[in-house]
Amino acid sequence: MSVVDVSALIGPYPFRHIPHPEPETLVQVLDREQIDAAWVGHLPSAFYRNPREGNLALYRDLAPFRSRLHPVPAVRPDWPGWRVEFARAVDAGAPAVRAYPVHWGLGTGSPPLRFLAQACAEHSVTLVLTVRFEDARQRHSIDVAVDLPAATIREVARARTGARIVVVAAGRSLIEEVHWGLTPTERALVWYDTSWIWGPPEDDFAHLLRTVGAARFVYGTGWPMRLAQVTRANLALLPHDLSAPALADPMSWLP
């Protein structure tokens, strides 16, 4: 099974300097961490009112690396013409699209989120929802976006669209709040990346693998906002009874 990072990003962050957020560096990181490919978003697009220009930059910057870096553009479903942007993502072969409800003021139960989830289901495109970029204690004073609430994630899963949802940058408490608040059928639509789950000494990762199950998790680094080595280290530090867990393979979801 290939190792695919579902939560990588390129581009600058508006609230602090990030060294080398370019696709060339990301490919080097994948090589170092023995990761086969990555689903890549455009970090600044989360802060654009209209992510169109950010998506165009994402397609352009990833073009030389498409064998390993797969674009995951942002689609804002409350913005005029969002279906055109979604169609562009489908035509570009994007395996997923990103949405940032708290950055765009889309609350729990927002109809536009349901419309986007329906479009994703119809075209076998995964919907990626980001909980956070930084810990609240590290954020700049003008960065007022809160963490994505578990209620918003649950409502998208409960919308009966059949959309596949990947939640990135979630910790143990939010994962449990979402997972145990859904029916078994709804849980089967939601996966969580590994980028923000603590390993030893808390052992949150081991606990979640035992209770929620490895099949509900996908490999993620959160690069360049997180250290790419974290997930690899957490996997290596798992107890013997959990060694080599069978995480979900997102490439198997592609049509």
C-alpha positions as CSV (number, residue, x, y, z in Angstrom):
1,M,0.0,0.0,0.0
2,S,1.3,3.4,-0.9
3,V,1.8,6.1,1.8
4,V,-0.1,9.3,0.9
5,D,0.1,12.5,2.9
6,V,-3.4,14.0,2.8
7,S,-2.7,17.2,4.6
8,A,0.3,18.9,3.0
9,L,0.2,22.6,2.0
10,I,2.2,25.0,-0.1
11,G,2.3,28.8,0.0
12,P,2.9,31.4,2.6
13,Y,1.1,31.8,5.9
14,P,-0.2,35.3,6.6
15,F,0.6,35.5,10.3
16,R,4.3,34.3,10.5
17,H,7.2,33.4,8.2
18,I,7.4,29.8,7.1
19,P,10.7,28.7,5.5
20,H,10.5,27.1,2.1
21,P,6.8,26.4,1.6
22,E,7.4,25.5,-2.1
23,P,6.5,22.3,-3.9
24,E,10.2,21.6,-4.6
25,T,10.9,21.4,-0.9
26,L,7.8,19.3,-0.3
27,V,9.0,16.7,-2.7
28,Q,12.3,16.5,-0.8
29,V,10.3,16.1,2.4
30,L,8.4,13.2,0.9
31,D,11.6,11.6,-0.2
32,R,13.1,12.0,3.3
33,E,10.0,10.6,5.0
34,Q,9.5,7.8,2.5
35,I,6.1,9.1,1.5
36,D,5.0,8.2,-2.0
37,A,2.6,11.2,-2.8
38,A,0.7,14.0,-1.2
39,W,-2.6,15.8,-1.5
40,V,-1.6,19.4,-1.5
41,G,-3.6,22.5,-0.6
42,H,-2.8,26.2,-1.1
43,L,-2.3,27.7,2.4
44,P,-3.1,31.3,1.6
45,S,-6.4,30.4,-0.1
46,A,-8.0,29.7,3.3
47,F,-7.8,33.4,4.0
48,Y,-9.0,34.7,0.6
49,R,-12.7,35.7,0.3
50,N,-12.6,34.1,-3.2
51,P,-10.1,31.2,-3.4
52,R,-10.1,31.2,-7.2
53,E,-6.7,32.9,-7.7
54,G,-5.1,30.7,-5.1
55,N,-6.4,27.6,-6.8
56,L,-5.0,28.7,-10.1
57,A,-1.6,29.3,-8.4
58,L,-1.9,25.8,-6.9
59,Y,-2.5,24.1,-10.3
60,R,0.4,26.1,-11.8
61,D,2.9,25.4,-9.1
62,L,2.2,21.7,-8.9
63,A,2.2,21.1,-12.6
64,P,5.9,20.0,-12.8
65,F,5.3,17.5,-9.9
66,R,1.9,16.0,-10.7
67,S,3.2,12.5,-10.5
68,R,3.5,12.9,-6.8
69,L,1.8,16.1,-5.7
70,H,-2.0,16.1,-6.3
71,P,-3.9,19.4,-6.1
72,V,-6.6,19.8,-3.5
73,P,-8.1,23.3,-4.3
74,A,-10.3,25.3,-2.0
75,V,-14.0,25.6,-2.9
76,R,-16.1,28.1,-1.1
77,P,-19.7,27.0,-1.5
78,D,-21.3,30.3,-0.4
79,W,-19.5,32.3,-3.1
80,P,-21.0,33.0,-6.5
81,G,-19.8,30.7,-9.2
82,W,-18.5,28.1,-6.8
83,R,-19.7,25.3,-9.0
84,V,-17.5,26.5,-11.8
85,E,-14.5,26.3,-9.4
86,F,-15.6,22.8,-8.3
87,A,-15.9,21.7,-12.0
88,R,-12.4,23.1,-12.6
89,A,-11.1,20.8,-9.7
90,V,-12.8,17.8,-11.2
91,D,-11.4,18.6,-14.7
92,A,-7.9,18.9,-13.1
93,G,-8.2,15.5,-11.6
94,A,-8.2,16.7,-8.0
95,P,-8.8,13.8,-5.6
96,A,-10.3,16.2,-3.1
97,V,-11.4,19.7,-2.4
98,R,-10.8,21.8,0.8
99,A,-13.4,23.9,2.6
100,Y,-12.7,26.2,5.6
101,P,-16.1,26.8,7.3
102,V,-14.9,28.9,10.2
103,H,-12.7,31.1,8.0
104,W,-15.6,31.8,5.7
105,G,-18.3,32.2,8.4
106,L,-20.2,29.0,7.6
107,G,-21.8,27.8,10.7
108,T,-23.0,24.4,11.8
109,G,-25.8,23.2,9.5
110,S,-24.9,25.6,6.8
111,P,-26.8,24.7,3.6
112,P,-23.8,25.6,1.3
113,L,-21.7,23.0,3.1
114,R,-24.4,20.4,2.3
115,F,-24.4,21.5,-1.3
116,L,-20.7,21.1,-1.6
117,A,-20.8,17.7,0.1
118,Q,-23.5,16.6,-2.4
119,A,-21.3,17.7,-5.3
120,C,-18.3,15.8,-3.9
121,A,-20.4,12.7,-3.6
122,E,-21.7,12.9,-7.1
123,H,-18.2,13.2,-8.5
124,S,-16.3,10.9,-6.1
125,V,-14.3,13.8,-4.7
126,T,-13.3,13.8,-1.1
127,L,-14.1,16.8,1.1
128,V,-11.3,17.9,3.4
129,L,-12.1,19.9,6.5
130,T,-9.3,21.6,8.5
131,V,-9.7,22.0,12.2
132,R,-6.8,24.4,12.7
133,F,-3.5,25.6,11.3
134,E,-1.9,26.5,14.7
135,D,-2.6,25.9,18.3
136,A,-4.7,28.7,19.8
137,R,-1.9,29.7,22.1
138,Q,0.4,30.5,19.1
139,R,-2.0,32.5,17.0
140,H,-1.6,36.1,16.1
141,S,-4.0,38.5,17.7
142,I,-5.7,39.3,14.4
143,D,-6.2,35.6,13.6
144,V,-9.7,35.3,14.9
145,A,-10.8,32.0,13.3
146,V,-11.6,29.4,16.0
147,D,-11.1,25.7,15.7
148,L,-13.6,23.9,13.5
149,P,-16.4,22.6,15.9
150,A,-17.2,18.9,16.1
151,A,-20.8,19.9,15.5
152,T,-20.1,21.2,12.0
153,I,-18.3,18.0,11.0
154,R,-21.1,15.9,12.4
155,E,-23.7,17.9,10.5
156,V,-21.9,17.4,7.2
157,A,-21.6,13.6,7.9
158,R,-25.3,13.5,8.8
159,A,-26.5,15.3,5.7
160,R,-27.0,11.9,3.9
161,T,-25.1,13.0,0.8
162,G,-22.7,10.0,0.9
163,A,-19.7,12.4,0.7
164,R,-16.4,11.0,1.9
165,I,-15.0,13.4,4.6
166,V,-11.4,13.7,5.8
167,V,-10.8,15.8,8.9
168,V,-7.3,17.1,9.2
169,A,-5.5,18.6,12.2
170,A,-7.9,17.1,14.8
171,G,-6.8,16.0,18.2
172,R,-8.1,13.1,20.3
173,S,-10.9,15.0,22.0
174,L,-12.4,16.3,18.8
175,I,-12.0,13.0,17.0
176,E,-13.9,11.2,19.9
177,E,-16.6,13.9,20.0
178,V,-17.2,13.5,16.3
179,H,-16.9,9.7,16.1
180,W,-19.0,8.7,19.0
181,G,-21.6,11.3,18.1
182,L,-22.3,9.6,14.8
183,T,-24.1,6.4,13.9
184,P,-22.0,3.5,12.5
185,T,-23.2,4.3,9.0
186,E,-22.2,8.0,9.4
187,R,-18.8,7.1,10.9
188,A,-18.0,5.1,7.8
189,L,-17.9,8.4,5.8
190,V,-15.4,10.2,8.1
191,W,-11.6,9.7,8.3
192,Y,-9.0,11.6,10.4
193,D,-5.4,12.5,9.5
194,T,-2.6,11.7,11.9
195,S,-0.9,15.1,11.9
196,W,-2.2,16.5,15.2
197,I,-2.6,13.3,17.4
198,W,-0.2,13.1,20.3
199,G,2.0,10.0,20.7
200,P,3.9,9.2,23.9
201,P,3.7,10.0,26.8
202,E,-0.1,10.8,26.4
203,D,-0.4,7.9,23.9
204,D,-3.5,9.4,22.3
205,F,-2.6,7.8,19.0
206,A,-2.5,4.3,20.5
207,H,-5.7,4.9,22.4
208,L,-7.6,6.0,19.2
209,L,-6.3,3.1,17.2
210,R,-7.6,0.7,19.8
211,T,-11.0,2.4,20.3
212,V,-11.9,4.1,17.0
213,G,-9.8,1.7,14.7
214,A,-6.9,2.2,12.3
215,A,-9.2,2.1,9.3
216,R,-10.6,5.5,10.3
217,F,-7.2,7.2,10.0
218,V,-5.1,8.4,7.0
219,Y,-1.5,9.4,7.0
220,G,-1.0,13.2,7.3
221,T,1.9,15.5,8.1
222,G,0.4,19.0,8.1
223,W,3.6,20.2,6.4
224,P,4.8,23.0,6.5
225,M,2.7,24.0,9.6
226,R,3.7,20.8,11.4
227,L,6.9,18.8,11.5
228,A,6.7,16.1,8.9
229,Q,8.5,13.6,11.2
230,V,5.8,13.5,13.8
231,T,3.5,10.9,12.3
232,R,6.5,8.7,11.3
233,A,7.8,8.9,14.9
234,N,4.3,8.2,16.4
235,L,4.0,5.1,14.3
236,A,7.4,3.9,15.3
237,L,6.6,4.4,19.0
238,L,3.4,2.4,19.0
239,P,3.2,-0.5,21.4
240,H,4.0,-3.9,20.0
241,D,0.4,-5.0,19.7
242,L,-0.3,-2.0,17.4
243,S,2.8,-2.1,15.3
244,A,2.2,-1.5,11.5
245,P,-1.5,-0.4,11.8
246,A,-3.4,-0.7,8.6
247,L,-4.3,2.9,8.0
248,A,-6.8,3.7,5.2
249,D,-5.3,4.2,1.7
250,P,-6.9,7.3,0.2
251,M,-5.6,6.4,-3.3
252,S,-8.0,3.5,-3.2
253,W,-10.9,5.9,-3.2
254,L,-10.1,7.3,-6.6
255,P,-12.5,6.3,-9.4
